[in-house]
Amino acid sequence: MRILVLGAGAIGGYFGARLVESGADVTFLVRPARAAVLARDGLVVHSARGDFRRPVRTLTAPDAPFDLVILSAKSYDMDSAIDAIRPAVGASTRVLPLLNGLAHLDALDDAFGSGRVLGGLCHISVTLEPDGAIRQFGALERLAFGDRTGTPVREDISNALRALGEHVVERPDVVDAMWDKFAFIAALAGGTCLMRDAVGAIVATADGAVLMTRLHDECRAVAAASGHAPGPEAVANARAILTAAGSPLKASMLRDLERGARTECEHILGDLRRRAAAFGLDVPLLSAALAHLRVYEAARAGAATTA
């Protein structure tokens, strides 16, 4: 089975490397500059699970369909990502997006048909370093995938993904799982970006844990109104992470903000805020976090215009 991974950044590069390690036939679709770095240095991953450094197969433009396309682009690059993978998507191809949120599903369904687009999510903290290496923070590593209709995923695809280990699971309720993460990641991103610090620093203040809890309450209220209320275990797990004393955890959105980069605020916080408005839900903390990031994005855009 042939697997195409769009990009060799933090998420795609990490899971693509682990697929290579498992013996899968993997090709990375990358821009010419990234292809040159990979040709020179190989794909490099620093991880508590074990480092990875080896040559990998790359393409700058696909010319034939693959069996599985793994997509982990930034949400604001979705249009160009769809154009890039279009030649690789044939009648039997399945596309596995590993993006946060849910809005990307509509774009992928429109482009390729809902029957070709799987549900997927991952829990991992990774970043792409300036030298092109990928670094994992901590040991958390989970990946879930599934057919959004609840039917089994094609056997060859399921086997290839589950060969990565027990931390990779096929879930018939993958859409519920995506909503669980959507509510969690929106609270994490909203809280850490609004406060401009890690979870531990926030909850060390008098009302920090209350802020993070109430923000998560707002986010999961939107999930519940959408028919995907997080279950008790998902809520307990999210609360434990969002209120962990001394935790160095920051949302990747905050790391983007800290380095002056574009954020996915509209895809995550903006989309959730729009869904809340459609249900008439009052979400003041989510709205404040979104406004904060919109001010940042406007200032960033203004600086780029005058540069």
ZAMARGU-4260 file (C-alpha; in steps of 0.2 Angstrom, whole numbers, plus 5000, padded with zeros to 4 digits):
<rodrens>
0) 5000/5000/5000 | 5007/5017/4995 | 5005/5031/5007 | 5008/5050/5003 | 5011/5062/5017
5) 5008/5080/5013 | 5023/5090/5020 | 5036/5085/5032 | 5032/5097/5046 | 5029/5093/5064
10) 5014/5082/5063 | 5016/5075/5045 | 5034/5072/5047 | 5033/5064/5064 | 5019/5051/5060
15) 5027/5049/5042 | 5043/5045/5050 | 5035/5032/5062 | 5026/5024/5047 | 5043/5023/5038
20) 5050/5015/5053 | 5036/5002/5053 | 5040/4997/5035 | 5027/5006/5026 | 5029/5013/5008
25) 5029/5031/5012 | 5032/5046/5001 | 5032/5065/5007 | 5025/5078/4996 | 5035/5093/5000
30) 5041/5110/4992 | 5057/5111/4983 | 5066/5119/4998 | 5061/5106/5010 | 5065/5092/4998
35) 5083/5099/4997 | 5085/5099/5016 | 5078/5081/5017 | 5090/5075/5003 | 5104/5083/5012
40) 5101/5078/5030 | 5087/5065/5029 | 5071/5066/5040 | 5076/5069/5058 | 5065/5067/5073
45) 5070/5069/5091 | 5059/5060/5103 | 5058/5052/5120 | 5051/5037/5110 | 5068/5036/5101
50) 5076/5047/5088 | 5074/5044/5069 | 5086/5050/5056 | 5086/5042/5038 | 5083/5046/5020
55) 5065/5047/5014 | 5057/5047/4997 | 5050/5064/4992 | 5040/5072/4978 | 5036/5090/4973
60) 5021/5085/4963 | 5012/5068/4963 | 5007/5061/4946 | 4997/5046/4951 | 4985/5041/4964
65) 4990/5034/4981 | 4980/5022/4993 | 4981/5034/5008 | 4985/5053/5009 | 4989/5060/5026
70) 4985/5078/5027 | 4992/5089/5041 | 4993/5106/5033 | 4989/5122/5043 | 4970/5126/5040
75) 4974/5143/5032 | 4984/5133/5018 | 4969/5121/5015 | 4965/5127/4997 | 4983/5125/4991
80) 4984/5108/5001 | 4969/5102/4991 | 4976/5107/4975 | 4993/5099/4979 | 4986/5082/4983
85) 4972/5082/4970 | 4982/5072/4957 | 4986/5059/4971 | 4967/5056/4975 | 4960/5042/4964
90) 4944/5032/4965 | 4950/5021/4979 | 4961/5034/4989 | 4957/5038/5006 | 4962/5055/5014
95) 4966/5056/5032 | 4966/5074/5039 | 4975/5076/5056 | 4970/5095/5058 | 4962/5102/5074
100) 4944/5107/5073 | 4931/5102/5060 | 4929/5115/5047 | 4942/5107/5035 | 4930/5092/5033
105) 4918/5103/5023 | 4932/5108/5011 | 4939/5091/5009 | 4922/5083/5006 | 4918/5097/4993
110) 4935/5093/4984 | 4935/5074/4985 | 4918/5067/4991 | 4914/5063/5009 | 4916/5044/5005
115) 4935/5047/5002 | 4938/5058/5018 | 4941/5049/5034 | 4940/5056/5052 | 4956/5058/5061
120) 4965/5067/5076 | 4981/5066/5086 | 4987/5070/5103 | 5005/5075/5102 | 5016/5090/5106
125) 5029/5092/5092 | 5037/5107/5083 | 5048/5109/5068 | 5064/5117/5073 | 5074/5130/5062
130) 5086/5117/5056 | 5072/5106/5049 | 5072/5093/5063 | 5056/5088/5072 | 5056/5088/5091
135) 5043/5080/5102 | 5040/5087/5119 | 5035/5074/5132 | 5029/5056/5129 | 5011/5059/5125
140) 5007/5051/5108 | 4990/5046/5102 | 4982/5044/5085 | 4964/5040/5081 | 4956/5037/5064
145) 4939/5030/5057 | 4926/5031/5044 | 4914/5045/5048 | 4899/5034/5044 | 4905/5021/5058
150) 4909/5007/5046 | 4926/4999/5046 | 4940/5007/5037 | 4947/4998/5023 | 4958/4983/5030
155) 4975/4988/5022 | 4974/5006/5028 | 4968/5001/5045 | 4982/4988/5047 | 4995/5000/5041
160) 4990/5013/5053 | 4988/5002/5068 | 5005/4994/5065 | 5012/5010/5073 | 5007/5003/5090
165) 4994/5002/5103 | 4993/5021/5104 | 4985/5021/5087 | 4966/5016/5086 | 4952/5014/5074
170) 4937/5022/5081 | 4919/5020/5074 | 4914/5036/5084 | 4929/5046/5077 | 4918/5061/5074
175) 4913/5061/5093 | 4932/5060/5097 | 4936/5074/5085 | 4923/5085/5094 | 4931/5080/5111
180) 4947/5086/5105 | 4939/5102/5097 | 4932/5107/5114 | 4948/5103/5123 | 4960/5112/5110
185) 4949/5127/5109 | 4950/5129/5128 | 4969/5126/5128 | 4972/5138/5114 | 4960/5151/5120
190) 4967/5151/5138 | 4985/5150/5134 | 4985/5163/5121 | 4973/5175/5131 | 4985/5173/5146
195) 5001/5172/5135 | 5008/5158/5146 | 5008/5140/5149 | 4995/5130/5159 | 5005/5129/5175
200) 5008/5148/5175 | 4989/5152/5173 | 4983/5140/5186 | 4996/5146/5198 | 4986/5162/5199
205) 4971/5164/5211 | 4957/5162/5197 | 4968/5153/5184 | 4960/5136/5186 | 4943/5143/5186
210) 4946/5153/5170 | 4952/5137/5161 | 4938/5126/5168 | 4924/5139/5163 | 4932/5141/5145
215) 4931/5122/5143 | 4913/5123/5149 | 4909/5135/5135 | 4918/5125/5122 | 4910/5108/5127
220) 4893/5117/5128 | 4895/5120/5109 | 4899/5102/5106 | 4884/5097/5116 | 4872/5108/5106
225) 4880/5101/5090 | 4875/5083/5096 | 4892/5078/5102 | 4893/5081/5120 | 4910/5075/5127
230) 4908/5060/5139 | 4913/5060/5157 | 4930/5052/5153 | 4934/5065/5140 | 4929/5079/5151
235) 4939/5072/5166 | 4955/5070/5155 | 4953/5088/5148 | 4951/5096/5165 | 4966/5087/5172
240) 4977/5094/5158 | 4969/5111/5158 | 4972/5113/5176 | 4988/5104/5180 | 4999/5113/5192
245) 5016/5117/5186 | 5012/5111/5168 | 5023/5118/5154 | 5010/5114/5141 | 5006/5128/5128
250) 4995/5127/5113 | 5004/5127/5097 | 4994/5142/5093 | 5003/5151/5107 | 5020/5145/5100
255) 5015/5152/5083 | 5010/5169/5092 | 5026/5170/5101 | 5036/5169/5086 | 5025/5181/5076
260) 5018/5169/5064 | 5000/5167/5058 | 4988/5157/5069 | 4974/5145/5066 | 4962/5156/5077
265) 4948/5157/5064 | 4948/5138/5060 | 4948/5134/5079 | 4941/5148/5090 | 4932/5157/5076
270) 4923/5142/5069 | 4918/5137/5087 | 4912/5155/5091 | 4901/5155/5075 | 4894/5138/5080
275) 4890/5145/5097 | 4881/5160/5089 | 4870/5149/5078 | 4864/5140/5094 | 4862/5156/5103
280) 4875/5151/5116 | 4884/5165/5127 | 4903/5161/5126 | 4911/5177/5134 | 4928/5169/5137
285) 4929/5161/5120 | 4924/5177/5112 | 4937/5187/5122 | 4951/5174/5117 | 4945/5176/5099
290) 4945/5195/5100 | 4963/5195/5107 | 4969/5184/5093 | 4960/5194/5080 | 4969/5210/5086
295) 4986/5201/5085 | 4982/5195/5067 | 4977/5213/5062 | 4993/5220/5069 | 5003/5206/5061
300) 4995/5209/5044 | 4997/5228/5046 | 5016/5226/5050 | 5018/5214/5035 | 5009/5228/5024
305) 5021/5242/5029 | 5036/5231/5029
</rodrens>
